[in-house]
Amino acid sequence: MVAQPPVRTNPEILYPDSDGQPMADNTKQFRWIVTLKENLEILFAQDPNVFIAGDLLWYPVEGNNKLRQAPDAMVVFGRPKGDRGSYRQWEEDNIAPQVVFEILSPGNRPGEMTRKALFYQNYGVEEYYLYDPDSYELSGWQWRGPNMPQNDAAEIADMQGWVSPRLGIRFEVGDDGLVVYNPQGTPFLTPVQLAQQRDEAQQQRDEAQQQRDEAQARAALLAKKLRELGVDPDEL
Protein backbone atom coordinates (compact mmCIF):
# COMPACT_ATOMS: atom_id res chain seq x y z
CA MET A 1 0.00 0.00 0.00
CA VAL A 2 1.39 3.33 -1.04
CA ALA A 3 1.54 5.88 1.75
CA GLN A 4 -0.30 9.09 0.98
CA PRO A 5 1.67 12.30 1.48
CA PRO A 6 0.39 14.36 4.40
CA VAL A 7 -2.03 17.11 3.52
CA ARG A 8 -0.45 20.46 4.24
CA THR A 9 -2.75 22.97 5.84
CA ASN A 10 -2.17 26.67 6.23
CA PRO A 11 -1.53 27.61 9.84
CA GLU A 12 -4.14 29.79 11.47
CA ILE A 13 -3.22 33.44 11.34
CA LEU A 14 -3.25 35.10 14.75
CA TYR A 15 -4.23 38.71 15.23
CA PRO A 16 -2.73 39.84 18.54
CA ASP A 17 -4.73 42.19 20.72
CA SER A 18 -1.60 44.09 21.71
CA ASP A 19 1.33 45.49 19.78
CA GLY A 20 3.49 45.79 22.88
CA GLN A 21 3.51 49.59 22.68
CA PRO A 22 2.39 51.79 25.59
CA MET A 23 -0.91 53.60 25.26
CA ALA A 24 0.75 56.94 26.04
CA ASP A 25 4.21 58.34 26.70
CA ASN A 26 3.20 60.83 29.38
CA THR A 27 0.31 61.97 31.54
CA LYS A 28 -0.67 64.85 29.26
CA GLN A 29 -1.05 62.60 26.23
CA PHE A 30 -2.92 59.99 28.26
CA ARG A 31 -5.31 62.60 29.69
CA TRP A 32 -6.19 63.82 26.21
CA ILE A 33 -6.75 60.29 24.90
CA VAL A 34 -9.08 59.46 27.77
CA THR A 35 -10.90 62.80 27.52
CA LEU A 36 -11.59 62.41 23.81
CA LYS A 37 -12.65 58.79 24.08
CA GLU A 38 -14.93 59.23 27.08
CA ASN A 39 -16.62 62.40 25.80
CA LEU A 40 -17.26 60.75 22.44
CA GLU A 41 -18.78 57.80 24.32
CA ILE A 42 -21.08 60.24 26.13
CA LEU A 43 -21.94 62.04 22.89
CA PHE A 44 -23.12 58.83 21.21
CA ALA A 45 -24.30 56.96 24.29
CA GLN A 46 -27.86 56.68 22.96
CA ASP A 47 -26.86 55.34 19.54
CA PRO A 48 -26.27 51.57 19.75
CA ASN A 49 -24.58 51.53 16.35
CA VAL A 50 -21.66 53.83 17.03
CA PHE A 51 -18.57 52.01 18.28
CA ILE A 52 -15.85 54.08 19.97
CA ALA A 53 -12.47 52.85 21.17
CA GLY A 54 -9.14 54.11 22.41
CA ASP A 55 -5.79 52.49 21.58
CA LEU A 56 -7.48 49.48 19.97
CA LEU A 57 -5.61 47.59 17.24
CA TRP A 58 -7.36 47.89 13.88
CA TYR A 59 -6.67 45.21 11.27
CA PRO A 60 -8.12 46.33 7.92
CA VAL A 61 -7.20 43.29 5.78
CA GLU A 62 -7.90 39.64 6.55
CA GLY A 63 -4.81 37.47 6.30
CA ASN A 64 -2.33 40.24 7.09
CA ASN A 65 -1.60 40.60 10.78
CA LYS A 66 1.28 43.00 10.16
CA LEU A 67 -0.98 45.61 8.61
CA ARG A 68 -2.45 47.39 11.62
CA GLN A 69 -2.69 50.60 13.58
CA ALA A 70 -3.96 51.53 17.02
CA PRO A 71 -5.45 55.04 16.82
CA ASP A 72 -5.49 56.96 20.08
CA ALA A 73 -9.25 57.25 19.57
CA MET A 74 -11.50 56.07 16.77
CA VAL A 75 -15.19 56.27 15.92
CA VAL A 76 -17.02 53.72 13.77
CA PHE A 77 -20.53 54.48 12.57
CA GLY A 78 -22.61 51.45 11.68
CA ARG A 79 -21.10 48.98 14.15
CA PRO A 80 -22.61 47.98 17.49
CA LYS A 81 -21.17 48.93 20.82
CA GLY A 82 -19.44 46.19 22.78
CA ASP A 83 -16.10 44.89 23.95
CA ARG A 84 -13.47 43.81 21.44
CA GLY A 85 -9.89 42.64 21.74
CA SER A 86 -9.13 44.23 18.37
CA TYR A 87 -11.07 45.67 15.45
CA ARG A 88 -10.92 43.15 12.60
CA GLN A 89 -12.57 44.96 9.76
CA TRP A 90 -13.68 41.87 7.80
CA GLU A 91 -15.68 40.80 10.86
CA GLU A 92 -17.33 44.23 11.09
CA ASP A 93 -19.17 44.31 7.73
CA ASN A 94 -15.90 45.65 6.32
CA ILE A 95 -16.63 49.08 7.81
CA ALA A 96 -13.52 51.13 8.47
CA PRO A 97 -13.34 53.69 11.29
CA GLN A 98 -14.62 56.94 9.82
CA VAL A 99 -12.90 59.26 12.31
CA VAL A 100 -9.57 58.84 14.09
CA PHE A 101 -7.58 60.98 16.52
CA GLU A 102 -3.90 60.97 17.37
CA ILE A 103 -2.33 62.87 20.28
CA LEU A 104 1.34 63.67 19.80
CA SER A 105 3.98 63.01 22.42
CA PRO A 106 7.73 63.74 22.44
CA GLY A 107 8.33 60.12 21.42
CA ASN A 108 6.51 60.44 18.11
CA ARG A 109 8.64 60.85 15.02
CA PRO A 110 7.64 62.69 11.82
CA GLY A 111 8.16 59.56 9.72
CA GLU A 112 5.95 57.52 12.05
CA MET A 113 3.15 60.07 11.88
CA THR A 114 3.42 60.26 8.07
CA ARG A 115 3.06 56.48 7.85
CA LYS A 116 0.02 56.61 10.10
CA ALA A 117 -1.59 59.32 7.98
CA LEU A 118 -1.03 57.30 4.81
CA PHE A 119 -2.45 54.20 6.49
CA TYR A 120 -5.60 56.06 7.52
CA GLN A 121 -5.99 57.59 4.08
CA ASN A 122 -5.49 54.28 2.28
CA TYR A 123 -7.81 52.18 4.44
CA GLY A 124 -10.98 54.21 4.55
CA VAL A 125 -10.77 56.91 7.23
CA GLU A 126 -12.83 59.98 6.40
CA GLU A 127 -11.53 62.42 9.02
CA TYR A 128 -8.17 62.44 10.78
CA TYR A 129 -7.24 64.84 13.59
CA LEU A 130 -3.76 65.30 15.04
CA TYR A 131 -3.14 67.38 18.18
CA ASP A 132 0.09 68.35 19.90
CA PRO A 133 -0.74 69.24 23.54
CA ASP A 134 2.69 70.82 24.02
CA SER A 135 2.63 73.27 21.12
CA TYR A 136 -1.19 73.52 20.93
CA GLU A 137 -0.95 72.73 17.23
CA LEU A 138 -4.04 71.08 15.74
CA SER A 139 -4.13 69.62 12.23
CA GLY A 140 -6.89 67.88 10.36
CA TRP A 141 -7.52 66.03 7.12
CA GLN A 142 -10.72 65.07 5.36
CA TRP A 143 -10.34 62.34 2.77
CA ARG A 144 -13.84 61.03 2.26
CA GLY A 145 -17.31 61.57 3.55
CA PRO A 146 -19.92 64.31 3.15
CA ASN A 147 -19.24 66.61 0.19
CA MET A 148 -15.91 64.94 -0.56
CA PRO A 149 -15.12 63.14 -3.82
CA GLN A 150 -13.89 59.59 -3.28
CA ASN A 151 -10.15 59.43 -2.56
CA ASP A 152 -9.82 63.20 -2.75
CA ALA A 153 -7.36 64.14 0.01
CA ALA A 154 -7.58 67.56 1.57
CA GLU A 155 -5.82 69.03 4.57
CA ILE A 156 -8.19 71.28 6.46
CA ALA A 157 -6.78 74.74 5.92
CA ASP A 158 -8.10 76.33 9.11
CA MET A 159 -8.98 74.21 12.11
CA GLN A 160 -10.10 77.19 14.21
CA GLY A 161 -13.84 76.76 14.57
CA TRP A 162 -13.88 73.67 12.34
CA VAL A 163 -16.91 71.43 12.81
CA SER A 164 -16.46 67.71 12.14
CA PRO A 165 -18.94 66.63 9.43
CA ARG A 166 -19.28 63.20 11.00
CA LEU A 167 -19.25 64.03 14.71
CA GLY A 168 -20.70 67.53 14.82
CA ILE A 169 -18.05 68.60 17.35
CA ARG A 170 -16.26 71.95 17.07
CA PHE A 171 -12.57 72.67 17.63
CA GLU A 172 -11.19 75.90 19.12
CA VAL A 173 -7.54 76.56 19.97
CA GLY A 174 -6.78 79.38 22.40
CA ASP A 175 -4.04 80.50 24.74
CA ASP A 176 -4.70 77.51 27.00
CA GLY A 177 -4.76 74.94 24.22
CA LEU A 178 -7.47 72.97 22.50
CA VAL A 179 -11.12 73.06 23.54
CA VAL A 180 -13.56 70.66 21.89
CA TYR A 181 -17.27 71.49 21.99
CA ASN A 182 -20.11 69.04 21.54
CA PRO A 183 -23.00 69.95 19.18
CA GLN A 184 -24.85 71.61 22.10
CA GLY A 185 -21.91 73.95 22.69
CA THR A 186 -20.70 72.30 25.90
CA PRO A 187 -16.94 71.74 26.14
CA PHE A 188 -15.42 68.30 26.50
CA LEU A 189 -14.36 67.76 30.12
CA THR A 190 -11.88 65.44 31.76
CA PRO A 191 -13.34 62.53 33.76
CA VAL A 192 -12.51 64.40 36.98
CA GLN A 193 -14.31 67.52 35.73
CA LEU A 194 -17.29 65.41 34.67
CA ALA A 195 -17.43 63.86 38.14
CA GLN A 196 -17.24 67.30 39.76
CA GLN A 197 -20.01 68.56 37.48
CA ARG A 198 -22.16 65.56 38.39
CA ASP A 199 -21.54 66.09 42.11
CA GLU A 200 -22.37 69.81 41.84
CA ALA A 201 -25.61 69.02 40.01
CA GLN A 202 -26.52 66.47 42.68
CA GLN A 203 -25.75 69.00 45.41
CA GLN A 204 -28.02 71.55 43.72
CA ARG A 205 -30.82 68.97 43.53
CA ASP A 206 -30.32 68.09 47.19
CA GLU A 207 -30.43 71.76 48.20
CA ALA A 208 -33.57 72.34 46.14
CA GLN A 209 -35.23 69.32 47.75
CA GLN A 210 -34.23 70.56 51.19
CA GLN A 211 -35.79 73.95 50.45
CA ARG A 212 -39.01 72.25 49.31
CA ASP A 213 -39.06 70.11 52.46
CA GLU A 214 -38.53 73.17 54.69
CA ALA A 215 -41.29 75.08 52.90
CA GLN A 216 -43.69 72.17 53.36
CA ALA A 217 -42.75 71.93 57.06
CA ARG A 218 -43.42 75.68 57.56
CA ALA A 219 -46.75 75.36 55.76
CA ALA A 220 -47.75 72.41 57.95
CA LEU A 221 -46.78 74.29 61.13
CA LEU A 222 -48.80 77.36 60.06
CA ALA A 223 -51.82 75.18 59.28
CA LYS A 224 -51.56 73.60 62.73
CA LYS A 225 -51.49 76.97 64.48
CA LEU A 226 -54.48 78.18 62.47
CA ARG A 227 -56.45 75.12 63.47
CA GLU A 228 -55.54 75.75 67.12
CA LEU A 229 -57.06 79.20 66.69
CA GLY A 230 -60.20 77.67 65.23
CA VAL A 231 -59.44 78.61 61.66
CA ASP A 232 -59.63 75.98 58.93
CA PRO A 233 -56.66 76.68 56.61
CA ASP A 234 -58.35 74.80 53.78
CA GLU A 235 -61.10 77.43 53.71
CA LEU A 236 -58.72 80.38 53.39
C-alpha positions in Angstrom: 0.0 0.0 0.0 1.4 3.3 -1.0 1.5 5.9 1.8 -0.3 9.1 1.0 1.7 12.3 1.5 0.4 14.4 4.4 -2.0 17.1 3.5 -0.4 20.5 4.2 -2.8 23.0 5.8 -2.2 26.7 6.2 -1.5 27.6 9.8 -4.1 29.8 11.5 -3.2 33.4 11.3 -3.2 35.1 14.7 -4.2 38.7 15.2 -2.7 39.8 18.5 -4.7 42.2 20.7 -1.6 44.1 21.7 1.3 45.5 19.8 3.5 45.8 22.9 3.5 49.6 22.7 2.4 51.8 25.6 -0.9 53.6 25.3 0.8 56.9 26.0 4.2 58.3 26.7 3.2 60.8 29.4 0.3 62.0 31.5 -0.7 64.8 29.3 -1.1 62.6 26.2 -2.9 60.0 28.3 -5.3 62.6 29.7 -6.2 63.8 26.2 -6.7 60.3 24.9 -9.1 59.5 27.8 -10.9 62.8 27.5 -11.6 62.4 23.8 -12.6 58.8 24.1 -14.9 59.2 27.1 -16.6 62.4 25.8 -17.3 60.7 22.4 -18.8 57.8 24.3 -21.1 60.2 26.1 -21.9 62.0 22.9 -23.1 58.8 21.2 -24.3 57.0 24.3 -27.9 56.7 23.0 -26.9 55.3 19.5 -26.3 51.6 19.7 -24.6 51.5 16.4 -21.7 53.8 17.0 -18.6 52.0 18.3 -15.8 54.1 20.0 -12.5 52.9 21.2 -9.1 54.1 22.4 -5.8 52.5 21.6 -7.5 49.5 20.0 -5.6 47.6 17.2 -7.4 47.9 13.9 -6.7 45.2 11.3 -8.1 46.3 7.9 -7.2 43.3 5.8 -7.9 39.6 6.6 -4.8 37.5 6.3 -2.3 40.2 7.1 -1.6 40.6 10.8 1.3 43.0 10.2 -1.0 45.6 8.6 -2.5 47.4 11.6 -2.7 50.6 13.6 -4.0 51.5 17.0 -5.5 55.0 16.8 -5.5 57.0 20.1 -9.2 57.2 19.6 -11.5 56.1 16.8 -15.2 56.3 15.9 -17.0 53.7 13.8 -20.5 54.5 12.6 -22.6 51.5 11.7 -21.1 49.0 14.2 -22.6 48.0 17.5 -21.2 48.9 20.8 -19.4 46.2 22.8 -16.1 44.9 24.0 -13.5 43.8 21.4 -9.9 42.6 21.7 -9.1 44.2 18.4 -11.1 45.7 15.4 -10.9 43.1 12.6 -12.6 45.0 9.8 -13.7 41.9 7.8 -15.7 40.8 10.9 -17.3 44.2 11.1 -19.2 44.3 7.7 -15.9 45.6 6.3 -16.6 49.1 7.8 -13.5 51.1 8.5 -13.3 53.7 11.3 -14.6 56.9 9.8 -12.9 59.3 12.3 -9.6 58.8 14.1 -7.6 61.0 16.5 -3.9 61.0 17.4 -2.3 62.9 20.3 1.3 63.7 19.8 4.0 63.0 22.4 7.7 63.7 22.4 8.3 60.1 21.4 6.5 60.4 18.1 8.6 60.9 15.0 7.6 62.7 11.8 8.2 59.6 9.7 6.0 57.5 12.0 3.1 60.1 11.9 3.4 60.3 8.1 3.1 56.5 7.8 0.0 56.6 10.1 -1.6 59.3 8.0 -1.0 57.3 4.8 -2.4 54.2 6.5 -5.6 56.1 7.5 -6.0 57.6 4.1 -5.5 54.3 2.3 -7.8 52.2 4.4 -11.0 54.2 4.6 -10.8 56.9 7.2 -12.8 60.0 6.4 -11.5 62.4 9.0 -8.2 62.4 10.8 -7.2 64.8 13.6 -3.8 65.3 15.0 -3.1 67.4 18.2 0.1 68.4 19.9 -0.7 69.2 23.5 2.7 70.8 24.0 2.6 73.3 21.1 -1.2 73.5 20.9 -1.0 72.7 17.2 -4.0 71.1 15.7 -4.1 69.6 12.2 -6.9 67.9 10.4 -7.5 66.0 7.1 -10.7 65.1 5.4 -10.3 62.3 2.8 -13.8 61.0 2.3 -17.3 61.6 3.6 -19.9 64.3 3.2 -19.2 66.6 0.2 -15.9 64.9 -0.6 -15.1 63.1 -3.8 -13.9 59.6 -3.3 -10.1 59.4 -2.6 -9.8 63.2 -2.7 -7.4 64.1 0.0 -7.6 67.6 1.6 -5.8 69.0 4.6 -8.2 71.3 6.5 -6.8 74.7 5.9 -8.1 76.3 9.1 -9.0 74.2 12.1 -10.1 77.2 14.2 -13.8 76.8 14.6 -13.9 73.7 12.3 -16.9 71.4 12.8 -16.5 67.7 12.1 -18.9 66.6 9.4 -19.3 63.2 11.0 -19.2 64.0 14.7 -20.7 67.5 14.8 -18.1 68.6 17.3 -16.3 71.9 17.1 -12.6 72.7 17.6 -11.2 75.9 19.1 -7.5 76.6 20.0 -6.8 79.4 22.4 -4.0 80.5 24.7 -4.7 77.5 27.0 -4.8 74.9 24.2 -7.5 73.0 22.5 -11.1 73.1 23.5 -13.6 70.7 21.9 -17.3 71.5 22.0 -20.1 69.0 21.5 -23.0 70.0 19.2 -24.9 71.6 22.1 -21.9 74.0 22.7 -20.7 72.3 25.9 -16.9 71.7 26.1 -15.4 68.3 26.5 -14.4 67.8 30.1 -11.9 65.4 31.8 -13.3 62.5 33.8 -12.5 64.4 37.0 -14.3 67.5 35.7 -17.3 65.4 34.7 -17.4 63.9 38.1 -17.2 67.3 39.8 -20.0 68.6 37.5 -22.2 65.6 38.4 -21.5 66.1 42.1 -22.4 69.8 41.8 -25.6 69.0 40.0 -26.5 66.5 42.7 -25.7 69.0 45.4 -28.0 71.6 43.7 -30.8 69.0 43.5 -30.3 68.1 47.2 -30.4 71.8 48.2 -33.6 72.3 46.1 -35.2 69.3 47.7 -34.2 70.6 51.2 -35.8 74.0 50.5 -39.0 72.3 49.3 -39.1 70.1 52.5 -38.5 73.2 54.7 -41.3 75.1 52.9 -43.7 72.2 53.4 -42.8 71.9 57.1 -43.4 75.7 57.6 -46.7 75.4 55.8 -47.7 72.4 58.0 -46.8 74.3 61.1 -48.8 77.4 60.1 -51.8 75.2 59.3 -51.6 73.6 62.7 -51.5 77.0 64.5 -54.5 78.2 62.5 -56.5 75.1 63.5 -55.5 75.8 67.1 -57.1 79.2 66.7 -60.2 77.7 65.2 -59.4 78.6 61.7 -59.6 76.0 58.9 -56.7 76.7 56.6 -58.4 74.8 53.8 -61.1 77.4 53.7 -58.7 80.4 53.4 
